[in-house]
Amino acid sequence: MSTSRQMEQLDKIKATAGDRNRRILLAGAHVVTMDDRGEFVGDVLIEGDRIEALGPGIADRVHDNAIAVDLSGSILIPGLVDSHVHAWQGQLRGIAPDVSFAEYMALLHGRLGKAYRPEDMAIGERLTAAQALNAGTTTIVDNSHNSRTKQHSDAAVEALRASGIRAVYAAGPAHEGDHEHQLPADVLRLRDAYSSADGLISVRMMDSWPTVESWTFAAEHGLDVSSEVGGWVTDLEKLLTSGLLSSAHTLNHCSGLSDECWAAIADSGAAVNVVPRSDSHLGLGASIPILEVNRRGIQEGISSDNEVAYGHDLFTEMRVLQTIQRGLSFAETYSGVADVPAPYGALDALRAATIGGAINAGLADQVGTLAPGKKADLVVLALEPVQTRISGSAAGTVVNFAGIANVDAVFVNGAVAKWGGQLTGFDYGKLARDGEDSKHYLFDHSR
């Protein structure tokens, strides 16, 4: 497809934005549905913000009222879902590539976080959203644990909404420094003010140091909760067995947990996500607890955590997840352990980045697979780049060979976020300059 042809089609798609009857036919792709339909070479028909139909031969039944895009030689997958990211830190990407967890906490929460203004929150959110969309991530669970004032939260959510990404905004209090102590009560205001009918923005509570009191508040008010869970939480086993843990909860990290804790999590129906790079990088554990997740039949999500040390890239997270899980599985098998979880294949890793993420976001009925009636959140991967020019299985290509350079087009809610390899909703040059200015301000005004 030539550049001129791409731009012509983009113009048509933009001109009909917001039209619930607008139809886009994505034709001839190798489609990986991540549901019982499996994989096929065929078509996906979008109407408005949802998938109307998909399968081989759909194009033959669609009349001229659809904008047709030839995707022959491309792979089409559900939009990727990041189950846990601190998007407010977007302008600080890459500032500390070698930090430990203690150093991260001191730098981000003990120093820089205290200098954030509402406009810095907005810039960080926009930068993270742009990086995510560029990388084929259509949904993020944004654990915003620097909500110093109501204005900080408002700026963050409004920036997410303007970016066009699908986001679960999880409001959490600042860890250190002056703040209004408006949370958790302010989550109720945020939920009423910002939860959108189109499902692009939803609101929940973020809990860095979960307690019985905070989880009781969430239960009393019908709030979903994202919690950081590991050995740093006081009386963790008592908390997890308190009866408050439920399918309304998303648990991040889950490092260093006892068998009793894992049994409580499995019984509760809570969602779990692991952070393939961050836990080892920051020193939260030797590796992610993926075999514990597998043994209990939990469908995990994966997450990027933050960009302070490394870039947002769920393709890399999938590869690291698969490598770690296979290594641990083989190690236990060679050691004679009974009932070892089977080593992961490519589909298992892709499932964590799609279905597992949707579960963590509380959106499994909306995203995570490609099916009629689901939201039109999807990613087109071009195979022309050198690393994928010769390819084998579609899932193997996505997980083991493809990367951000392959992300040719991204749709969120039926709207184009990336086209022809370029972001469409951002003046990224200006945004990057704003990010640099914000970063300099933060360093200059923190101590």
Secondary structure per residue as TSV (DSSP state, phi and psi in degrees):
chain	resnum	aa	ss	phi	psi
A	1	M	-	360.0	123.2
A	2	S	-	-73.7	160.1
A	3	T	H	-61.0	-42.3
A	4	S	H	-62.1	-40.4
A	5	R	H	-64.8	-42.4
A	6	Q	H	-58.5	-45.6
A	7	M	H	-67.0	-36.6
A	8	E	H	-62.2	-44.1
A	9	Q	H	-68.2	-39.4
A	10	L	H	-61.1	-42.5
A	11	D	H	-59.3	-41.9
A	12	K	H	-65.2	-41.3
A	13	I	H	-66.4	-43.2
A	14	K	H	-65.4	-38.1
A	15	A	H	-64.9	-22.9
A	16	T	T	-108.2	12.8
A	17	A	T	-58.2	137.1
A	18	G	T	88.4	-10.8
A	19	D	-	-80.7	112.4
A	20	R	T	-65.1	-19.3
A	21	N	T	-96.8	-2.2
A	22	R	-	-63.7	133.5
A	23	R	E	-120.6	136.2
A	24	I	E	-123.7	126.7
A	25	L	E	-105.0	113.0
A	26	L	E	-96.5	107.7
A	27	A	E	-111.6	140.1
A	28	G	E	79.5	14.1
A	29	A	E	-83.7	162.0
A	30	H	E	-86.1	107.1
A	31	V	E	-95.5	128.2
A	32	V	E	-111.4	103.9
A	33	T	-	-81.2	-26.4
A	34	M	S	64.4	21.5
A	35	D	S	-132.1	-163.0
A	36	D	T	-65.4	-15.5
A	37	R	T	-71.4	-18.8
A	38	G	-	67.0	-129.6
A	39	E	E	-122.6	148.2
A	40	F	E	-159.5	159.6
A	41	V	E	-95.3	119.3
A	42	G	E	179.0	-142.7
A	43	D	E	-132.4	154.6
A	44	V	E	-128.2	126.3
A	45	L	E	-107.4	121.7
A	46	I	E	-102.3	132.7
A	47	E	E	-124.4	120.0
A	48	G	T	62.6	-119.9
A	49	D	T	-104.9	9.3
A	50	R	E	-129.7	162.2
A	51	I	E	-81.1	122.5
A	52	E	E	-86.6	-43.5
A	53	A	E	-158.6	157.6
A	54	L	E	-156.6	152.4
A	55	G	E	144.5	174.0
A	56	P	T	-65.5	139.5
A	57	G	T	79.8	5.7
A	58	I	G	-60.1	-38.6
A	59	A	G	-58.3	-31.9
A	60	D	G	-68.6	-19.7
A	61	R	G	-104.7	1.1
A	62	V	-	-101.6	132.5
A	63	H	-	-85.8	-171.5
A	64	D	T	-74.9	2.0
A	65	N	T	-84.5	5.1
A	66	A	E	-105.7	145.2
A	67	I	E	-79.7	111.7
A	68	A	E	-94.1	132.1
A	69	V	E	-124.7	119.8
A	70	D	E	-81.3	115.6
A	71	L	-	-113.3	25.9
A	72	S	T	-55.6	133.9
A	73	G	T	83.1	7.9
A	74	S	E	-112.9	162.2
A	75	I	E	-111.1	135.6
A	76	L	E	-117.9	125.3
A	77	I	E	-130.1	163.6
A	78	P	E	-62.7	152.7
A	79	G	-	-58.4	140.7
A	80	L	E	-76.2	152.4
A	81	V	E	-125.8	122.1
A	82	D	E	-92.7	114.4
A	83	S	E	-77.4	-9.4
A	84	H	E	-171.3	107.2
A	85	V	E	-145.4	144.2
A	86	H	-	-98.2	84.8
A	87	A	G	-69.5	-19.7
A	88	W	G	-64.8	-13.4
A	89	Q	G	-93.2	14.1
A	90	G	G	-55.5	-36.4
A	91	Q	G	-77.5	-5.8
A	92	L	G	-102.4	14.7
A	93	R	T	-60.4	129.2
A	94	G	T	81.1	7.4
A	95	I	S	-76.2	-20.2
A	96	A	-	-143.7	75.8
A	97	P	T	-68.8	-16.2
A	98	D	T	-121.1	17.1
A	99	V	-	-72.5	150.5
A	100	S	-	-87.4	173.6
A	101	F	H	-61.2	-44.0
A	102	A	H	-61.8	-40.6
A	103	E	H	-68.1	-38.3
A	104	Y	H	-60.4	-47.8
A	105	M	I	-61.3	-42.0
A	106	A	I	-65.9	-41.1
A	107	L	I	-74.9	-49.1
A	108	L	I	-80.2	-43.5
A	109	H	I	-97.9	-37.4
A	110	G	T	-77.2	-20.7
A	111	R	T	-125.9	-76.2
A	112	L	G	-66.1	-39.8
A	113	G	G	-57.8	-31.9
A	114	K	G	-69.7	-19.2
A	115	A	G	-92.3	-4.2
A	116	Y	-	-65.1	131.4
A	117	R	-	-96.8	165.7
A	118	P	H	-54.4	-38.4
A	119	E	H	-67.6	-28.1
A	120	D	H	-70.2	-37.8
A	121	M	H	-58.6	-45.7
A	122	A	H	-63.2	-42.8
A	123	I	H	-64.0	-44.3
A	124	G	H	-59.8	-43.8
A	125	E	H	-62.7	-44.5
A	126	R	H	-64.8	-40.3
A	127	L	H	-64.8	-43.8
A	128	T	H	-64.1	-41.9
A	129	A	H	-62.0	-41.4
A	130	A	H	-64.1	-44.6
A	131	Q	H	-62.1	-41.3
A	132	A	H	-64.7	-49.8
A	133	L	H	-62.4	-39.8
A	134	N	H	-59.8	-30.9
A	135	A	T	-94.5	9.3
A	136	G	T	84.6	11.1
A	137	T	E	-93.0	114.7
A	138	T	E	-98.0	-16.4
A	139	T	E	-133.7	136.0
A	140	I	E	-126.8	144.8
A	141	V	E	-98.8	106.4
A	142	D	E	-93.2	103.5
A	143	N	E	-86.9	95.6
A	144	S	E	-96.7	75.8
A	145	H	T	-92.4	46.1
A	146	N	T	-143.9	37.9
A	147	S	-	-82.1	82.5
A	148	R	-	-74.3	-32.5
A	149	T	S	-142.9	171.0
A	150	K	H	-60.3	-36.0
A	151	Q	H	-65.9	-34.7
A	152	H	H	-63.0	-43.7
A	153	S	H	-65.8	-44.9
A	154	D	H	-59.3	-44.5
A	155	A	H	-62.1	-39.2
A	156	A	H	-65.6	-48.5
A	157	V	H	-66.8	-41.2
A	158	E	H	-64.3	-34.6
A	159	A	H	-66.8	-40.6
A	160	L	H	-62.9	-44.1
A	161	R	H	-62.7	-40.7
A	162	A	H	-69.1	-23.8
A	163	S	H	-73.9	-24.2
A	164	G	T	88.2	-1.3
A	165	I	-	-77.9	156.2
A	166	R	E	-86.4	125.5
A	167	A	E	-138.2	138.2
A	168	V	E	-101.4	108.8
A	169	Y	E	-89.1	115.9
A	170	A	E	-108.9	106.7
A	171	A	E	-82.6	126.5
A	172	G	-	-133.8	148.4
A	173	P	-	-71.0	155.8
A	174	A	-	-63.3	146.4
A	175	H	S	-79.6	-37.6
A	176	E	S	-139.5	162.3
A	177	G	S	85.0	-179.1
A	178	D	-	-71.3	134.5
A	179	H	-	-159.0	167.9
A	180	E	-	-77.7	-12.8
A	181	H	-	55.8	37.5
A	182	Q	-	-82.9	-11.5
A	183	L	T	-101.7	149.8
A	184	P	T	-85.3	-7.0
A	185	A	T	-57.7	-34.8
A	186	D	H	-69.0	-16.0
A	187	V	H	-59.8	-32.8
A	188	L	H	-65.7	-41.5
A	189	R	H	-63.1	-45.3
A	190	L	H	-61.4	-41.6
A	191	R	H	-62.0	-43.6
A	192	D	H	-68.5	-35.5
A	193	A	H	-81.8	-31.5
A	194	Y	H	-121.8	-15.3
A	195	S	-	-62.1	123.0
A	196	S	-	-102.6	146.0
A	197	A	T	-63.2	-29.2
A	198	D	T	-80.4	-1.0
A	199	G	S	78.3	3.1
A	200	L	S	-71.3	-32.3
A	201	I	E	-124.5	126.2
A	202	S	E	-130.4	160.1
A	203	V	E	-127.1	139.4
A	204	R	E	-145.9	-177.6
A	205	M	E	-98.2	141.0
A	206	M	E	-111.0	131.6
A	207	D	E	-128.8	101.0
A	208	S	S	-75.1	-32.4
A	209	W	S	-127.2	71.3
A	210	P	-	-60.7	143.4
A	211	T	-	-136.8	167.7
A	212	V	H	-59.9	-38.0
A	213	E	H	-65.1	-45.1
A	214	S	H	-68.7	-39.7
A	215	W	H	-70.5	-30.5
A	216	T	H	-65.1	-42.7
A	217	F	H	-57.8	-45.8
A	218	A	H	-61.2	-44.9
A	219	A	H	-64.2	-40.8
A	220	E	H	-65.3	-26.9
A	221	H	T	-110.8	9.9
A	222	G	T	64.6	36.3
A	223	L	-	-96.7	138.8
A	224	D	-	-74.9	155.1
A	225	V	E	-137.1	134.6
A	226	S	E	-108.0	124.6
A	227	S	E	-124.3	140.3
A	228	E	E	-81.3	123.7
A	229	V	E	-128.4	127.0
A	230	G	S	-178.9	-166.8
A	231	G	T	-64.8	-12.3
A	232	W	T	-79.9	-10.6
A	233	V	S	-85.2	125.6
A	234	T	T	-68.9	135.3
A	235	D	T	52.4	46.7
A	236	L	H	-62.0	-45.1
A	237	E	H	-61.6	-40.4
A	238	K	H	-62.9	-39.8
A	239	L	H	-65.5	-47.0
A	240	L	H	-67.9	-23.8
A	241	T	T	-102.7	15.5
A	242	S	S	-77.3	-11.7
A	243	G	S	90.4	-3.5
A	244	L	-	-87.8	-20.8
A	245	L	-	-73.9	132.8
A	246	S	-	-153.0	-175.2
A	247	S	T	-68.3	-7.5
A	248	A	T	-79.2	-3.0
A	249	H	E	-105.7	141.0
A	250	T	E	-118.4	127.1
A	251	L	E	-112.0	122.3
A	252	N	E	-95.0	146.8
A	253	H	E	74.4	-73.2
A	254	C	-	59.3	39.7
A	255	S	T	-89.7	142.6
A	256	G	T	70.4	30.8
A	257	L	-	-90.2	148.9
A	258	S	-	-78.7	166.9
A	259	D	H	-59.4	-37.2
A	260	E	H	-64.4	-39.0
A	261	C	H	-65.0	-44.1
A	262	W	H	-64.9	-37.2
A	263	A	H	-63.6	-39.7
A	264	A	H	-66.1	-40.6
A	265	I	H	-63.4	-47.0
A	266	A	H	-61.8	-39.9
A	267	D	H	-69.9	-26.4
A	268	S	H	-81.0	-25.3
A	269	G	T	82.8	9.8
A	270	A	-	-65.4	150.8
A	271	A	E	-84.0	148.3
A	272	V	E	-130.6	136.4
A	273	N	E	-129.4	147.1
A	274	V	E	-113.0	158.0
A	275	V	-	-119.2	90.5
A	276	P	T	-53.0	-40.2
A	277	R	T	-92.0	-42.7
A	278	S	H	-63.7	-43.9
A	279	D	H	-60.1	-46.3
A	280	S	H	-70.5	-39.1
A	281	H	H	-64.6	-44.4
A	282	L	H	-87.3	-14.3
A	283	G	T	91.4	26.9
A	284	L	S	-80.8	-5.7
A	285	G	-	170.4	162.2
A	286	A	S	-63.1	-34.8
A	287	S	S	-162.4	175.0
A	288	I	-	-71.8	152.5
A	289	P	-	-85.6	50.3
A	290	I	H	-69.0	-35.5
A	291	L	H	-69.1	-30.8
A	292	E	H	-64.6	-40.2
A	293	V	H	-61.9	-47.9
A	294	N	H	-60.3	-43.6
A	295	R	H	-62.4	-25.6
A	296	R	T	-102.2	10.0
A	297	G	T	67.4	27.0
A	298	I	-	-90.6	132.2
A	299	Q	-	-85.3	104.7
A	300	E	-	-78.1	154.0
A	301	G	E	-101.5	172.1
A	302	I	E	-124.6	159.1
A	303	S	-	-148.4	162.5
A	304	S	-	-102.4	-18.5
A	305	D	B	75.5	-72.2
A	306	N	-	-162.4	174.1
A	307	E	S	-111.5	16.6
A	308	V	S	-63.1	-36.6
A	309	A	S	-106.3	-31.9
A	310	Y	S	-151.6	163.0
A	311	G	-	-83.1	153.4
A	312	H	-	-64.8	124.1
A	313	D	-	-167.9	94.2
A	314	L	H	-71.9	-16.8
A	315	F	H	-64.5	-44.1
A	316	T	H	-66.8	-40.7
A	317	E	H	-59.6	-40.8
A	318	M	H	-62.8	-43.1
A	319	R	H	-64.4	-42.5
A	320	V	H	-66.9	-42.0
A	321	L	H	-56.0	-50.1
A	322	Q	H	-62.2	-42.3
A	323	T	H	-64.4	-46.9
A	324	I	H	-64.0	-47.0
A	325	Q	H	-62.0	-43.1
A	326	R	H	-65.3	-41.9
A	327	G	H	-62.2	-44.5
A	328	L	H	-66.5	-40.0
A	329	S	H	-63.0	-47.9
A	330	F	H	-64.3	-39.2
A	331	A	H	-61.7	-43.0
A	332	E	H	-68.2	-38.5
A	333	T	H	-61.3	-46.8
A	334	Y	H	-66.2	-23.1
A	335	S	T	-88.5	-1.4
A	336	G	T	85.7	14.6
A	337	V	-	-69.0	139.5
A	338	A	S	-84.9	152.8
A	339	D	S	54.1	54.2
A	340	V	-	-81.9	133.9
A	341	P	-	-56.5	139.6
A	342	A	-	-63.2	146.7
A	343	P	-	-63.6	143.5
A	344	Y	-	-68.8	144.1
A	345	G	-	-103.9	-179.9
A	346	A	H	-61.0	-39.4
A	347	L	H	-63.4	-33.9
A	348	D	H	-63.1	-42.1
A	349	A	H	-67.4	-41.3
A	350	L	H	-67.4	-33.7
A	351	R	H	-62.1	-38.8
A	352	A	H	-63.7	-34.4
A	353	A	H	-85.0	-7.2
A	354	T	T	-122.2	-78.1
A	355	I	H	-62.4	-46.9
A	356	G	H	-60.0	-41.3
A	357	G	H	-64.4	-41.0
A	358	A	H	-61.3	-38.8
A	359	I	H	-62.9	-45.2
A	360	N	H	-63.7	-32.1
A	361	A	T	-82.5	-5.7
A	362	G	T	70.7	25.9
A	363	L	-	-126.1	26.0
A	364	A	T	-63.3	-22.9
A	365	D	T	-82.3	-6.8
A	366	Q	T	-113.7	-40.4
A	367	V	S	-137.5	178.5
A	368	G	S	103.8	-26.2
A	369	T	S	-137.3	164.6
A	370	L	-	-102.5	113.8
A	371	A	-	-155.5	151.5
A	372	P	T	-56.5	134.1
A	373	G	T	93.4	-17.7
A	374	K	S	-81.9	160.3
A	375	K	B	-61.3	144.9
A	376	A	-	-84.6	71.0
A	377	D	-	-108.1	108.0
A	378	L	E	-153.2	163.4
A	379	V	E	-130.5	133.2
A	380	V	E	-104.5	124.6
A	381	L	E	-107.2	118.5
A	382	A	E	-80.4	143.0
A	383	L	-	-104.2	5.3
A	384	E	-	-68.1	-31.3
A	385	P	S	-55.5	153.0
A	386	V	G	-53.1	-42.4
A	387	Q	G	-67.1	-17.2
A	388	T	G	-125.1	11.0
A	389	R	S	-63.7	-35.1
A	390	I	S	-111.4	121.1
A	391	S	-	-136.6	158.7
A	392	G	-	-109.0	-117.4
A	393	S	-	-65.5	150.7
A	394	A	H	-65.4	-48.6
A	395	A	H	-64.0	-40.7
A	396	G	H	-63.6	-36.3
A	397	T	H	-65.9	-45.2
A	398	V	H	-59.9	-48.4
A	399	V	H	-83.8	-39.7
A	400	N	H	-101.8	-10.6
A	401	F	T	-130.0	-38.1
A	402	A	-	-75.1	163.7
A	403	G	-	-158.1	-167.2
A	404	I	G	-58.4	-34.6
A	405	A	G	-63.2	-19.9
A	406	N	G	-85.9	-14.0
A	407	V	E	-73.7	100.5
A	408	D	E	-91.3	-38.2
A	409	A	E	-145.0	145.8
A	410	V	E	-135.4	130.2
A	411	F	E	-115.6	136.5
A	412	V	E	-129.2	120.3
A	413	N	T	58.8	30.7
A	414	G	T	82.4	-2.9
A	415	A	E	-100.9	147.2
A	416	V	E	-81.0	125.5
A	417	A	E	-107.7	-22.8
A	418	K	E	-146.8	141.0
A	419	W	E	-151.2	132.2
A	420	G	T	59.9	31.1
A	421	G	T	79.9	7.0
A	422	Q	E	-124.7	136.8
A	423	L	E	-61.1	141.6
A	424	T	S	-107.9	-20.4
A	425	G	S	-103.9	11.0
A	426	F	-	-134.6	141.7
A	427	D	-	-91.4	86.3
A	428	Y	H	-67.4	-28.8
A	429	G	H	-59.4	-47.9
A	430	K	H	-66.1	-42.6
A	431	L	H	-61.0	-41.5
A	432	A	H	-64.5	-39.5
A	433	R	H	-64.9	-41.6
A	434	D	H	-61.0	-39.3
A	435	G	H	-64.4	-41.8
A	436	E	H	-62.9	-43.2
A	437	D	H	-61.9	-42.9
A	438	S	H	-64.0	-43.6
A	439	K	H	-59.3	-45.4
A	440	H	H	-62.9	-39.8
A	441	Y	H	-60.5	-46.5
A	442	L	H	-61.8	-44.6
A	443	F	H	-67.1	-36.7
A	444	D	H	-72.9	-25.7
A	445	H	T	-113.3	19.6
A	446	S	-	-120.9	161.8
A	447	R	-	-150.6	360.0
